[in-house]
Amino acid sequence: MYEKYAIDRFNPHVPFLVSCETLEALASIYVQNKDVDRIQGLLQYFKRFYSYYSHNNTYKALRICIVEASAQVNHLAQTLKLFRDLAFAFRGHRNIRSFKKQKEISAITSFAQFRARREAIRENISHDISLPEDFKTEFENDEDTICREMDIVPFTASEERNIHSFTERNSLIDGKILVADMPNLYELVRTQVSTVFLSGGLDRISALITLIRASHFRLNAFVIAALCELGKTSEAVLLIQQLLQDFPKTMPQVLVDLQTFLLIMKACWNKSMQDITPREDKDLQFRLSEAMLCYRQVLSTHTVFKPQEDIVAHFLSAMLNCNSVTKDQLFHHLELLARDDISGLQVRLNTETYRKFRSIFHSEYPWIVEQAIT
């Protein structure tokens, strides 16, 4: 009875629990309205009534929406800072290790904090520092008056108390940030990358590295995606090579992921399908070779290299479209691949490309097959 009275009395505007689905829907609306503050308010509400660990998808959605709303405003410095904070919440942005212990402690901590949070809601207990008088609204002043009369302290969650459970940062979200999940941030980054190339400066790679360093290394996925869209695949490979030097303590396969290389290979393949000059053809063939070598360098570190079918298929298709490519050049890459873990590997080429491949290599490399027509 007291719990119901406390919620009704101190927050008559929301006398019921707002579901996670509704919070996510509201956040999407506020992104379209470029309203960062209100999404942060939703996150404040969320952490008062829900657990970050037990309602992980909503926590992830709200954090992403905050960055997306900031990107809509084109506030670069603020967006880069918010993105850095978001990136630290993802386990995939940390060096590969066993997260079993982390998950176990997160689950135990989540349950313990659930009980503490339930008591705080029931008793309206606050662990926060009160706002300065000048910043208080009429509602907050009324709330303070009622609290003084009843000799209690209002619970106004403004402090993230259940994110980190270790002495080091405890990331709660599985996987990595995907470019497709943050279209507004991508547009902002693409604009910045375009500006770098339009400025005519000589050291463009350094300028892009500076942009990434201003936030988190995961921003490289957005920068490279923008470079591929702008047709700057050579610069994309150079950027990866520079990142490997600038972030030596981060495992290469954590620093750059498979999707990034797939984007580069697709961009090269799209270029190979166009009507290009002999010089462009030769440049493209060289670019593809550099990209494949870089791919091997990143994915071979500390692990057995197992090629990804889509990446190899786009690589071979683009190489076969290059008039300047020789059998020896193809043979070199195919022999390297043949030494790798190709168990179960089937690289599917479309009919025209497959026939071109078999006109050069008649029966070798049986793991390269014709794509079935469905």
C-alpha positions in Angstrom: 0.0 0.0 0.0 2.8 2.4 0.9 4.6 1.6 -2.3 1.6 2.5 -4.4 1.1 5.7 -2.4 4.7 6.7 -2.8 4.6 6.4 -6.6 1.2 8.1 -6.9 2.2 10.9 -4.5 5.6 11.8 -5.8 5.1 11.2 -9.5 1.4 11.7 -10.3 2.2 12.2 -14.0 3.2 8.5 -14.4 1.2 6.4 -12.0 2.2 3.2 -13.8 5.3 1.4 -15.0 6.3 2.2 -18.6 7.3 -0.9 -20.5 10.7 -1.3 -22.1 9.1 -1.5 -25.6 7.4 1.9 -25.0 10.7 3.4 -23.8 12.4 2.3 -27.0 9.5 3.6 -29.1 9.7 7.0 -27.4 13.5 7.1 -27.8 13.0 6.6 -31.6 10.6 9.5 -31.7 13.0 11.7 -29.8 15.8 10.8 -32.2 13.7 12.2 -35.0 13.2 15.3 -33.0 16.9 15.6 -32.2 16.1 15.6 -28.5 19.1 14.2 -26.6 18.0 15.4 -23.2 14.7 13.6 -23.3 16.3 10.3 -24.3 18.7 10.7 -21.4 15.6 11.2 -19.3 14.2 7.9 -20.6 17.5 6.3 -19.6 17.2 7.8 -16.1 13.7 6.4 -15.8 14.8 3.0 -17.2 17.6 2.5 -14.7 15.3 3.4 -11.8 12.9 0.5 -12.6 14.9 -1.9 -14.7 18.2 -3.8 -14.8 20.8 -3.1 -17.5 21.7 -6.7 -17.4 18.3 -8.3 -17.5 16.9 -5.8 -20.0 20.0 -5.6 -22.1 18.3 -4.9 -25.5 16.5 -1.8 -24.2 19.6 -0.5 -22.5 21.5 -0.9 -25.8 18.7 0.8 -27.8 18.5 3.8 -25.5 22.3 4.3 -25.5 22.4 4.1 -29.3 19.5 6.5 -29.6 21.3 9.1 -27.5 24.2 9.1 -29.9 21.9 9.1 -32.9 20.0 12.1 -31.7 23.3 14.0 -31.1 24.4 13.1 -34.6 21.1 14.5 -36.0 22.1 17.9 -34.4 25.5 17.7 -36.2 27.2 18.3 -32.9 30.5 16.5 -33.7 32.5 16.9 -30.5 29.5 15.8 -28.3 28.6 12.9 -30.6 32.2 11.6 -30.6 32.3 11.7 -26.8 28.9 9.9 -26.5 30.0 7.3 -29.0 33.2 6.6 -27.0 31.1 6.1 -23.9 28.7 3.8 -25.9 31.6 1.8 -27.4 33.0 1.0 -23.9 29.7 -0.8 -23.1 30.2 -3.4 -25.8 32.2 -6.6 -25.0 33.2 -7.0 -28.7 35.4 -3.9 -28.5 37.7 -5.5 -25.9 40.5 -8.0 -26.5 39.2 -11.5 -26.9 39.0 -13.4 -23.7 36.6 -15.6 -21.8 33.6 -13.5 -20.6 32.2 -16.3 -18.6 33.3 -14.9 -15.3 32.2 -11.4 -16.3 28.7 -12.7 -17.2 28.4 -14.6 -13.9 29.4 -11.6 -11.8 27.0 -9.4 -13.8 24.1 -11.8 -13.2 24.8 -12.0 -9.5 25.3 -8.2 -9.2 22.1 -7.7 -11.2 20.0 -9.7 -8.8 21.6 -8.0 -5.7 20.9 -4.6 -7.3 17.4 -5.6 -8.2 16.6 -6.0 -4.5 18.3 -2.7 -3.6 16.5 -0.9 -6.5 13.2 -2.4 -5.4 13.7 -1.1 -1.9 14.7 2.3 -3.1 11.6 2.5 -5.2 9.4 1.3 -2.4 10.9 3.6 0.2 11.7 6.5 -2.2 15.3 6.4 -1.1 17.8 8.5 -3.0 21.6 8.0 -3.4 22.0 11.1 -5.4 23.4 14.5 -4.9 20.6 17.1 -4.8 20.2 19.7 -7.5 21.2 23.3 -6.9 18.2 25.4 -5.9 18.5 27.5 -9.1 18.0 24.4 -11.3 15.0 23.0 -9.5 11.6 23.0 -11.2 8.3 23.7 -9.5 7.6 20.0 -9.3 11.0 19.3 -7.6 10.4 22.1 -5.1 7.0 20.7 -4.3 8.5 17.2 -3.9 11.2 18.6 -1.5 8.5 20.2 0.6 6.5 16.9 0.9 9.7 15.0 1.7 10.6 17.4 4.5 7.1 17.0 5.9 7.3 13.2 5.8 11.0 13.0 6.7 12.1 11.0 3.7 14.5 11.6 0.7 13.2 11.5 -2.9 14.7 8.9 -5.3 15.8 10.8 -8.3 18.1 8.5 -10.3 20.8 10.5 -12.0 23.8 8.3 -11.2 24.6 5.1 -13.0 25.3 2.8 -10.1 24.9 -0.6 -11.7 27.0 -0.5 -14.8 30.5 -1.5 -13.5 30.9 -4.4 -11.2 34.7 -5.0 -11.6 37.7 -2.9 -10.7 38.0 -2.5 -14.5 35.2 -1.4 -16.8 32.6 -4.2 -17.1 31.0 -4.1 -20.6 27.4 -5.3 -20.6 26.5 -5.6 -24.3 27.5 -8.5 -26.4 29.0 -8.0 -29.9 30.2 -4.8 -31.6 28.5 -1.6 -32.7 27.3 -2.0 -36.3 27.3 0.7 -38.9 23.8 -0.3 -40.0 22.4 0.3 -36.5 23.5 4.0 -36.5 22.6 5.7 -39.8 22.7 9.2 -38.4 26.2 8.8 -37.0 27.3 7.3 -40.3 26.0 10.4 -42.2 27.9 12.7 -39.8 31.1 10.7 -40.2 30.7 10.5 -44.0 30.4 14.3 -44.1 33.6 14.6 -42.1 35.4 12.2 -44.3 34.2 14.1 -47.4 35.4 17.3 -45.9 38.9 15.8 -45.3 39.2 14.9 -49.0 37.8 18.2 -50.3 40.2 20.2 -48.2 43.1 19.0 -50.4 45.4 18.3 -47.5 48.3 15.9 -48.2 48.1 13.8 -45.0 44.5 12.7 -45.2 45.1 9.4 -43.4 46.5 11.3 -40.4 43.4 13.5 -40.4 41.2 10.4 -40.3 43.2 8.8 -37.5 42.8 12.1 -35.5 39.1 11.9 -36.0 39.0 8.3 -34.7 41.3 9.0 -31.8 38.9 11.8 -30.7 36.4 9.1 -29.9 37.0 5.3 -29.9 38.8 3.0 -32.3 35.4 1.4 -33.3 34.7 4.6 -35.2 37.0 3.2 -37.9 34.1 1.0 -39.1 32.1 4.1 -39.9 35.1 5.9 -41.5 36.0 2.9 -43.7 32.4 2.5 -44.7 32.4 6.1 -45.8 35.6 5.7 -47.7 34.2 2.7 -49.6 31.1 4.7 -50.5 33.3 7.5 -51.8 35.4 5.1 -53.8 38.5 5.5 -51.7 39.3 1.8 -51.1 43.1 2.4 -51.3 42.8 4.9 -48.5 40.6 2.4 -46.5 43.4 -0.2 -46.7 46.0 2.4 -45.8 43.9 3.5 -42.8 43.7 -0.1 -41.5 47.5 -0.5 -41.8 48.0 2.7 -39.9 45.4 1.7 -37.2 47.4 -1.5 -36.6 50.4 0.6 -35.8 48.6 3.2 -33.7 46.7 0.7 -31.5 49.3 -2.0 -30.8 47.7 -3.1 -27.6 44.4 -3.9 -29.3 44.1 -7.3 -31.0 43.9 -6.8 -34.8 40.8 -8.9 -35.1 39.1 -6.7 -32.5 40.3 -3.5 -34.1 39.0 -4.4 -37.6 36.2 -6.9 -38.2 35.2 -9.1 -41.1 32.3 -6.8 -42.2 34.9 -4.0 -42.7 36.9 -6.2 -45.1 33.7 -7.4 -46.8 32.8 -3.7 -47.5 36.2 -3.1 -49.0 35.9 -6.2 -51.3 32.4 -5.3 -52.3 33.4 -1.7 -53.2 36.3 -3.1 -55.3 33.9 -5.5 -57.0 31.5 -2.7 -57.8 34.3 -0.7 -59.3 35.4 -3.7 -61.4 31.9 -3.9 -62.9 32.2 -0.4 -64.3 33.7 0.8 -67.6 37.2 1.7 -66.3 40.5 2.7 -68.1 43.5 0.4 -68.3 45.3 2.4 -65.7 42.3 2.2 -63.3 42.1 -1.5 -64.0 45.7 -2.0 -63.0 45.3 0.2 -59.9 42.2 -1.8 -58.9 44.0 -5.1 -59.3 46.9 -3.8 -57.0 44.3 -2.5 -54.5 42.6 -5.9 -54.3 45.9 -7.6 -53.7 46.7 -5.1 -50.9 43.3 -5.6 -49.3 43.6 -9.4 -49.3 47.1 -9.3 -47.8 45.8 -6.9 -45.1 42.8 -9.2 -44.5 45.2 -12.1 -43.9 47.4 -10.0 -41.7 44.6 -9.0 -39.4 42.7 -12.3 -39.2 45.8 -14.6 -39.0 47.1 -13.1 -35.7 47.1 -15.5 -32.8 44.5 -17.8 -34.6 44.3 -20.2 -37.4 43.2 -18.3 -40.5 39.9 -19.4 -41.8 38.8 -17.4 -44.9 35.2 -16.1 -45.1 33.4 -17.2 -48.2 31.8 -13.9 -49.0 35.1 -12.0 -48.8 37.0 -14.5 -51.0 34.1 -14.6 -53.5 34.0 -10.9 -54.0 37.8 -10.8 -54.1 38.1 -13.4 -56.8 35.1 -12.0 -58.8 36.7 -8.5 -58.8 40.2 -9.9 -59.7 38.7 -11.9 -62.6 37.0 -8.7 -63.9 40.4 -7.0 -64.1 41.9 -7.3 -67.6 45.4 -6.7 -66.2 45.3 -9.6 -63.8 47.6 -12.6 -64.6 47.3 -16.3 -63.9 50.4 -16.0 -61.7 48.8 -13.3 -59.5 45.7 -15.4 -59.0 47.7 -18.5 -58.4 49.7 -16.7 -55.6 46.5 -15.8 -53.7 44.8 -19.2 -54.3 47.9 -21.1 -53.0 47.9 -19.0 -49.9 44.3 -19.7 -49.3 44.8 -23.5 -50.0 47.2 -23.6 -47.1 44.6 -22.2 -44.7 41.8 -23.9 -42.9 39.4 -24.4 -45.8 37.5 -27.3 -44.3 33.9 -26.9 -45.3 34.8 -23.8 -47.4 32.8 -23.3 -50.6 33.4 -20.1 -52.5 30.5 -19.6 -54.9 30.9 -17.6 -58.1 28.2 -16.6 -60.5 28.0 -18.5 -63.7 30.0 -16.1 -65.9 32.7 -15.6 -63.4 33.0 -19.3 -62.6 33.4 -20.1 -66.3 36.1 -17.5 -66.6 37.8 -19.0 -63.5 37.6 -22.6 -64.9 39.1 -21.4 -68.3 42.2 -20.6 -66.3 42.2 -23.3 -63.6 40.5 -26.3 -65.1 40.1 -28.7 -62.1 42.2 -27.2 -59.4 40.7 -25.7 -56.2 37.5 -27.8 -56.0 36.3 -25.6 -53.1 35.5 -22.9 -55.7 32.1 -23.7 -57.1 29.4 -22.3 -59.3 26.6 -20.5 -57.5 23.3 -22.5 -57.8 20.5 -20.7 -59.6 17.3 -20.7 -57.5 
